[in-house]
Amino acid sequence: MLQPMLATLAEASLVDPTLVYEPKYDGIRAIAEVDAGGTQVRLWSRLGNEKTSQFPEIARALSAWARRRREPVVLDGEIVALDEHGEPAGFQQLQGRIHVKDGHVTEAPTALMLFDVLRVGAKDLREQPLTERRAVLEQLLKKGTSPLLRVSTQVAGDGRALYADALAHGWEGLIAKHAASKYRSGKRSPDWRKLKIIQEQEFVVGGWTEPRNARAYFGALLLGVYEGDSLVYVGHTGTGFDGKELARVMARLAPLATRDCPFIRKPKSNERPHWVRPELVAQIKFTEWTADNHLRHPVYLGLRDDKRPTDVVREQAPRHHASVTKRMDVSAAAVAAPPAHRSRRSGGLSRPPSPAARRSATPATTARRDARVSTTDQQALVEQLRALEDARRDGTLTLPGGDTLAVTNLHKVFWPALKLTKGDLFRYYAQVAPAILPVLADRPLVMKRFPNGISAKPFYQHRAQDVPAGVRVEPVASEDERPQLIGGNLKTLLYTCQLAAISQDPWFSRVQAPDTPDHVALDLDPSDDVPFAQVLDVARWIRDELETLGVFALPKTSGASGLHVFIPLAPGTPYDAGLLFAQLVATLIAEKHPKQATVERSVRARGRRVYVDYLQNIQGKTLASAYSARASEYAGVSTPLTWKEVDEGVEREAFTILTIPDRLRTLGDLWAPLINAPGANLRDIAEG
């Protein structure tokens, strides 16, 4: 077989006429040898291991494609798993295929993303420039080819839009290739450069630690890289496993057990370590290397069998790309936004996004799937909760799909004035789950817990402790490596109720791209003696200013005394740019309406005015989400409004956990247009 050419982890400009840019697909590199007429197809990994039996559907697609071809061909590409929408998913989704031996495949669908052709018939193309090889590849795979065989996306000269797509979709990164590069089999060449967004590489497993509490099999894997002949410890991870994967990995670890520590220096661990011979290689994603050369926030993705442990060394990503989104200015972020996400220049607030614009947006696929809680499912949950509360006993909820969740103290009163209970909170979230789950999807959550109701002192919880299986937790970029709850599935939502977290308080960004918010918000906070009608006036003035810029925005009540105005942002916009934009809008409103609005932070200096707070637009800050219950005396809900309602006037106390389920059934999800809207392009605004 011909060995693949390899890319170097190195810096590259996103604007360079000598380069072409492609997505860095997160799968298994494959060289495909296809005989004339498709009589034989063989798939090879980069180490020369045959993968044909593991991916028979791809082999069949190649064979069918080649039936009319009179000469053999050798192709280069990446085998990727596909999500429910037919789009490339992560390496973790390929785990069920790694050890298939008999061609019996029942797990995730796959595709072969092709990006090069090495040989056609007797003609070796590797000495030709990449642009010429690419032209041959595109000619070979014209329209009508099987959807399992796809030519990779490629753009020439300007990779900013593709980079923005990578940020928006949570891709691993990009590959920048010299357009004139020749194909160097088996060589790692700077002509091809990996630009990683989420850092990810292979690590050698040197041991595991004892599990804590109810965790089965092991607590964490102990990871290392080779420096010369020595295995150096770089960190541990216990995140990224479900019960099935814990069992599978343990079965691979047990035969390798040894008394001797394989690391050159024995690492310290919180739990008792067990050592193994360093023969397993794990794929790990992480945020960065720490100053002491350890991994920050490592997450397990899967075991690999296509790389030798002794080849695993540290891949040091340049600082330029590790923090690129933090340094992007407003103009760069706006330029990077692909056309499908650009904001309108007129009518931005008077009409919702077009269907095409909605299709171009990318709410998390997990949220779409988990939000499918049917009316029957909702009613079943409500009935279970009511029965347990009426019996004044603890119990177990059966969730859609057969999962379960232990619940306690449903009869405890949370809102004393209304005699509403923890059970009422559970029932509310069960009924609005289809609307609120997409709002929370993939977002880190900060919990404000009220274990004894709203009259007692609450406390904040940022990090997740031991959680039930099925509750989503992941590490989030920060100094604290403990994982955080991530919103978007029903069990996680109901688990926060069990913890007495009344409101849902998500980050403005998603865990896949924690440095780039999806929106900014202006929090309208009235002084105690300011009527809500004045808050609505300020919201209208904000709307009018934004409308002149062609910027789409939606209002919602805070669920307490105020109101929020949310503005979607173009993908890739950094927090600093969004904060600056929000500050400019808030300051403009305060200057034009000084008797009604202010940006003064001091409560004493505000007087009888509405404080237009733009300071929530900082990474890690939160506001109650749309459809979030609140710890207000009237059991308010942060409720999406139409601008017509703002113009005509509403009573904030009308929106409670008792009234919103019926409002949703009557009016539908008024927040969906914001989730699916094209984001405000700040460069267009600045230049306009």
Beta strands, then each sheet from edge to edge (+ up, - down):
strand 1: 6-9
strand 2: 15-23
strand 3: 28-34
strand 4: 41-44
strand 5: 73-81
strand 6: 110-120
strand 7: 123-124
strand 8: 149-151
strand 9: 155-158
strand 10: 173-178
strand 11: 188-196
strand 12: 199-209
strand 13: 221-227
strand 14: 230-237
strand 15: 257-258
strand 16: 273-286
strand 17: 288-289
strand 18: 295-296
strand 19: 299-304
strand 20: 395-398
strand 21: 404-407
strand 22: 413-415
strand 23: 420-421
strand 24: 445-449
strand 25: 459-461
strand 26: 473-474
strand 27: 484-485
strand 28: 505-506
strand 29: 519-526
strand 30: 554-557
strand 31: 563-568
strand 32: 597-598
strand 33: 610-613
sheet 1: 1+ 11+ 10- 2+ 9-
sheet 2: 4+ 3- 5+ 6- 7+
sheet 3: 4+ 3- 5+ 6- 8-
sheet 4: 14+ 13- 12+ 16- 15+
sheet 5: 14+ 13- 12+ 16- 19+
sheet 6: 17+ 18-
sheet 7: 20+ 21-
sheet 8: 22+ 23-
sheet 9: 25+ 24- 28+
sheet 10: 26+ 27-
sheet 11: 30+ 31- 29+ 33- 32-
end
